[in-house]
């Protein structure tokens, strides 16, 4: 089958090449299109009088072949820039013409994607930001979200560690929910995607770390972020946390345009977690023996093993993309192939991803009938490293070697019940050898995913102002894999190894249809734009269940297959409408209404209504400002809207459901064991979580748009927060219930500034800066009727039993740290077990815990700049978070004497904080471990050189790039940027060095 597909692709490529050669008897035109900063404009359109044309490649270079001799007008255009036309005479040879486009400052006619349509930038009534491909972050990028990191105010993107293809935590205005999902709705070419994470935080697609990584970043043209309710309410119940619209690249007009890019990189870990060395361990144990009359030193080895260096490696990656686009028989097309091979810095971690996309956009009947067929496919093959090795590398005794002669556990040193005696068995209380954990575990995943849709847009010939649009799409995936641990691996000693498998299928369907009517009524200086539509969305997941086996195929007792599979499913049905009314091109009113019905709620609460209203005043178009030579743009925006939330909860929370018990919960009757059906708690009155949001904003520009910016202030009030909480035993079937628990507010201010500092014939320097302030507060928790209640304990940590260090309390930030106030001696050393008696009752107990700091930043900033000198371009991106704090769970769990000298008859390593504190026992609840995690990061620095044409129509650009360049912070851990504020064995983000090229022809 694969060979047949390959033959088809090769045939397609041959046909495209031959079609290009057919024009050899005629002339050709090529050139380059640059912007005001002398940077190339990829995707710019070039048209000749007569209808043929083309588009620029990634280096801003275009070629139009097959042009008949004669005189023509050639026009270059790009979104947001004024079109430029030139005259040219074509002969049988080759002509060159270049363009330098300037921003279209007066008309501001840049087209921006909004929900179910487009709108010019000058007419936008909502808080919407767009980042195009020419402004994306550079370097090796496996997940699309990283392309816009630090580029938009109010949008926080935190990469979830250094694993290849690791996902990102995306927050728009910090989300709107307490414990339900805070992920934005992501729409790819009109297909709304299911959340990338399950309720437990794991990937929603088996066999891959991040579902978004199945979309090739090189295929993406723009990101459009909808932030306020006026923009998002048209998406109703899935839009409380904002909306991200991803638009992929389309076919271009004219002859085939080929593009190839290759990025090759090496990644290293910039920092290790500070733990004791082998010599420090020996010195500490020697002092302990002298003070206590013991001989713990007998347990020590003679090595000085740096376990972190043993488990990490220099990681290589190669990312290659090829595409061809053009037009044949009135059908623009684009075809792309991508291949990524990326290793992780953690041994054995690897991702291989192959992607393909095909897009056809034929037009008929003078463009009255338009089709758009878009299919994206991806296959990812992963080996997931055993991340337990990260924790083991911090705790395993550095005086011991990696390997030891005679070890029955694949030659790795392990702790035994009787030290040094393998026959006594592996000590169950000891950590496993970190290198063995990695090399002896094979967790391989394979995932196939395809996202596609077909849209039909028909403009009625008898009423040109009216058109109908139908969008039918799918998002399907098939993921699975297996985990194998050999029998002679210490990590599988209790079961003689393991051999397990997992599989999952997902089939999500989208069906949408809407009518749009747009008309200019010049007699009353008015324009109306009306949309009305219907949507049907179905989400079906099939999870397969398998028994577990030992390495030799023996069934592991208690792991029998309970049931073959389950098929959770939910459906959403929607009706929506929108009216945009413009008067005198200066006053714009818009309103939308959407009603959603979700199968997740009972018939009584199934339907939610989500309205919005907005007003825009183009102040700069008023007569008293229209001729200003300083102020080139000024616009006021006001909006209000209501959005909903249904993600992050189960599909049947309003129904009494029963589940078949697991293997560990069987009933014994004689010598037989029987499975039981256990009920789940339910809330028949479960309803939508709703967010009411108000926004006021200004868009402005000065000096013919040489300086531009936006400022927004917003207030969000979320009601009926959805959360799973503990309830008193006996009040429902179980003690955990998904229900509506209260209200929360969220307020903030955002600022975006962009300017051109220098602009000469040879030099251009542009600067962009954004900053966002945000603060949230819980205003009601209906599950705690006592006004003096501490609230709901959250923020579980490693160590102890059921320890938590965060709390949700009325009147405070969500997830405020909830700890004791540490007391220090005269030298600033923390005193073990000594805390302030905050309530003055003479007793130190839980009543003295206090709410201290927030894990979320008060200010989030981004800064980017580009400096161009002739053919050279240098750029950098910096980000900063201010006001966020982190609980250092590594130091609190490993920074004690009792951790180092274990009662289980072994020596462990310890956090270097032990030498500062001298703690004997764990002090988990001390605010000593809540550290200032504010930071300044240089995300990216790059240097590129554009050679231009190197042979006929072939052009070349080379670039070098460094990612994760440096971090400035007071935080003592490996990285201050961990979402939700608890640092526990984090997979470090690597520093990556990349060399790349872009070739167009």
Secondary structure, 3 states (H helix, E strand, C coil): CHHHHHHHHHHHHHHHHHHHHCCCCCEEEEEEEECCCCCECCCCEEEECCCCEEECCCCCEEEEEEECCEEEEEEEECCCECCEEEEEEECCCEEECCEECCECCCCCCCEEEECCEEEEHHHCCCCEEEEEHHHCCCCCCCCHHHHHCCCCCCEEEEECCCCCCCCEEEEECCCCCCCCCCCCEEEECCEECCCCECCCCCECCCCCCCHHHHCCHHHEEEEEEECCHHHHHHHHHHCCCCEEEEEECCCCCCCCEEEEEEEEEEEEECCCCCECCHHHHHHHHHHHHHHHCCCHHHHCCCCCCCHHHHHECCEEEEEEEEEEEEEECCEEEEEEEEEEEEECCECCCEEEEEEEEEEEEEEECCCCEEEEEEEEEEEEEEECCCCHHHHHHHHECCCCCCECCCCCCCCECCCEEECCEEEEEECCCCCCCHHHHHHCEEEEEEEEEEEEEEEEEEECCCCCCEEEEEEEEEEEEEEEEEEEECCCCHHHHHHCCEEEEEEEEEEEEEEEEEEEEEEEEHHHCEEEEEEEEEEEEEEEEEEECCCCECCCCCECCCCCCCCCEECCEEEEEEEEEEEEEEECCCEEEEEEEEEEEECCCCCCCCEEEEEEEEEEEEHHHCCCCCCCCCEEEEEEEEEEEEEEECCCCCCCCCCCCEEECCCCCEEEECCEEEECEEECCCCCCCCCEEEEEEEEEEEEEECCCCEEEEEEEEEEEEECCEEEEECCCCCCCCCEEEEECEEEEEEEEEEEEEEEEEECCCEEEEEEEEEEEEEEEEEEECCCCCCCCCCEEEEECCCCCCCEEEEECCCCCCCEEEEECEEECCCCCEEEEEECCCCCCCCCCHHHCEEECCCCCCEEEEEEEEEEECCEEEEEEEEEEECCEEEEHHHHHHCCHHHHEECCCEEECCECHHHHHCCCCCCCCEHHHEEECCEEEEEEEEEEEEEEEEECCEEEEEEEEEEEEEEEECCCCCCCCCCCCEECCCCCCEEEEEEEEEEEC
